[in-house]
Amino acid sequence: MTGAGGGIGQAVAVAFADAGARVMMVDADRGSVERVGRQLRGSGHVVVAADLRAIGAHQELVARARRELGSLRVLAHLAAVLRRRDRLTDVSEADWDLQVDTNLKASFFLCRTVAEAMVAQGTGGRIITFSSQGWWTGGFGGSVVYNATKGAIVTLTRGLARAYGPHGITVNSVAPGQVRTPMLLTDLRPDVLAAMTEATPLGRVAEPEELAGLVVFLASDWASFITGATVNATGGFLMY
Ligand SMILES: NC(=O)c1ccc[n+]([C@@H]2O[C@H](COP(=O)([O-])OP(=O)(O)OC[C@H]3O[C@@H](n4cnc5c(N)ncnc54)[C@H](O)[C@@H]3O)[C@@H](O)[C@H]2O)c1
């Protein structure tokens, strides 16, 4: 899994380990992913500090997962970045490149590399990407570019589901609303957060653990006939 050092990623890693999985945790932030690795129940987990924008390193990452975990059954791909710019005129080319390279370009190449390894294994598999409520709304609080990448993730997920379905590989996306993590809270104006919370029937932001069960479900045999789906987990902020 990727983004394992982040708010939701940490909860997902713990949930996978609690479900009995051996987990390879990948994140660009070595300190946080090592901290998460120390919290997991069970043994055989692997911690890797890597920047997924380095597309050329994906093959070795996947080979290492197969080697050290035994086989590769699931990719939960959460790593992403958000650069809020309240005024669109403040969005720089560097902002664009960072978000598109991390959230979209790396996602395509990583998912493809993992899916091809699953095809070679002949075992089928599960790929779970992360979108956002912003794929539908365009986002709030200066996040247009980020949300354009999250719209692309929905399309990518559908395309990958078509391509790899015949190999028994499902590809689904999780689309959270507001989740209490550094990504949500960094540079977010309090009035924007208050307005989003007010527009959420459950009346609060989610805790990271509330997304983790959905990821484990999509990774499980219980979700064997679900593919190409974008699962809305927004506390009712969106209803579709
Ligand atoms: N928090 C929310 O409210 C929210 C809402 C909608 C969608 N999401 C999505 O959920 C997922 C997890 O978000 P989060 O809230 O836990 O964010 P987070 O910022 O807490 O975690 C993201 C993690 O990704 C890692 N990362 C970033 N760039 C990387 C790279 N190039 N290579 C490797 N790792 C990299 C970061 O180091 C970080 O640990 C993301 O895909 C995000 O877009 C979050």
PDBQT file of the ligand as one rigid body, heavy atoms in Angstrom, charges set to zero:
ROOT
HETATM    1  N1  LIG A 301      -8.213  13.793   4.226  1.00  0.00    +0.000 N 
HETATM    2  C1  LIG A 301      -9.259  14.037   3.460  1.00  0.00    +0.000 C 
HETATM    3  O1  LIG A 301     -10.176  14.765   3.848  1.00  0.00    +0.000 OA
HETATM    4  C2  LIG A 301      -9.358  13.403   2.089  1.00  0.00    +0.000 A 
HETATM    5  C3  LIG A 301     -10.522  13.664   1.343  1.00  0.00    +0.000 A 
HETATM    6  C4  LIG A 301     -10.635  13.102   0.097  1.00  0.00    +0.000 A 
HETATM    7  C5  LIG A 301      -9.653  12.273  -0.413  1.00  0.00    +0.000 A 
HETATM    8  N2  LIG A 301      -8.533  12.023   0.326  1.00  0.00    +0.000 N 
HETATM    9  C6  LIG A 301      -7.526  11.145  -0.274  1.00  0.00    +0.000 C 
HETATM   10  O2  LIG A 301      -7.166  10.119   0.646  1.00  0.00    +0.000 OA
HETATM   11  C7  LIG A 301      -5.817   9.725   0.435  1.00  0.00    +0.000 C 
HETATM   12  C8  LIG A 301      -5.057   9.799   1.750  1.00  0.00    +0.000 C 
HETATM   13  O3  LIG A 301      -5.073  11.147   2.185  1.00  0.00    +0.000 OA
HETATM   14  P1  LIG A 301      -4.694  11.606   3.667  1.00  0.00    +0.000 P 
HETATM   15  O4  LIG A 301      -5.744  12.528   4.103  1.00  0.00    +0.000 OA
HETATM   16  O5  LIG A 301      -4.330  10.447   4.490  1.00  0.00    +0.000 OA
HETATM   17  O6  LIG A 301      -3.420  12.515   3.317  1.00  0.00    +0.000 OA
HETATM   18  P2  LIG A 301      -2.025  12.677   4.058  1.00  0.00    +0.000 P 
HETATM   19  O7  LIG A 301      -1.433  13.922   3.510  1.00  0.00    +0.000 OA
HETATM   20  O8  LIG A 301      -2.189  12.524   5.525  1.00  0.00    +0.000 OA
HETATM   21  O9  LIG A 301      -1.228  11.411   3.513  1.00  0.00    +0.000 OA
HETATM   22  C9  LIG A 301      -0.734  11.324   2.198  1.00  0.00    +0.000 C 
HETATM   23  C10 LIG A 301       0.558  10.538   2.243  1.00  0.00    +0.000 C 
HETATM   24  O10 LIG A 301       1.072  10.400   0.911  1.00  0.00    +0.000 OA
HETATM   25  C11 LIG A 301       2.467  10.539   0.969  1.00  0.00    +0.000 C 
HETATM   26  N3  LIG A 301       2.981  10.970  -0.332  1.00  0.00    +0.000 N 
HETATM   27  C12 LIG A 301       2.776  12.154  -0.943  1.00  0.00    +0.000 A 
HETATM   28  N4  LIG A 301       3.462  12.210  -2.092  1.00  0.00    +0.000 NA
HETATM   29  C13 LIG A 301       4.111  11.030  -2.216  1.00  0.00    +0.000 A 
HETATM   30  C14 LIG A 301       4.981  10.495  -3.199  1.00  0.00    +0.000 A 
HETATM   31  N5  LIG A 301       5.335  11.194  -4.289  1.00  0.00    +0.000 N 
HETATM   32  N6  LIG A 301       5.478   9.261  -3.012  1.00  0.00    +0.000 NA
HETATM   33  C15 LIG A 301       5.149   8.541  -1.913  1.00  0.00    +0.000 A 
HETATM   34  N7  LIG A 301       4.323   9.004  -0.948  1.00  0.00    +0.000 NA
HETATM   35  C16 LIG A 301       3.813  10.241  -1.098  1.00  0.00    +0.000 A 
HETATM   36  C17 LIG A 301       2.699  11.593   2.030  1.00  0.00    +0.000 C 
HETATM   37  O11 LIG A 301       4.031  11.538   2.537  1.00  0.00    +0.000 OA
HETATM   38  C18 LIG A 301       1.644  11.256   3.058  1.00  0.00    +0.000 C 
HETATM   39  O12 LIG A 301       2.147  10.410   4.079  1.00  0.00    +0.000 OA
HETATM   40  C19 LIG A 301      -5.269  10.668  -0.639  1.00  0.00    +0.000 C 
HETATM   41  O13 LIG A 301      -5.303  10.032  -1.908  1.00  0.00    +0.000 OA
HETATM   42  C20 LIG A 301      -6.225  11.832  -0.605  1.00  0.00    +0.000 C 
HETATM   43  O14 LIG A 301      -6.254  12.513  -1.827  1.00  0.00    +0.000 OA
HETATM   44  C21 LIG A 301      -8.359  12.574   1.559  1.00  0.00    +0.000 A 
ENDROOT
TORSDOF 0
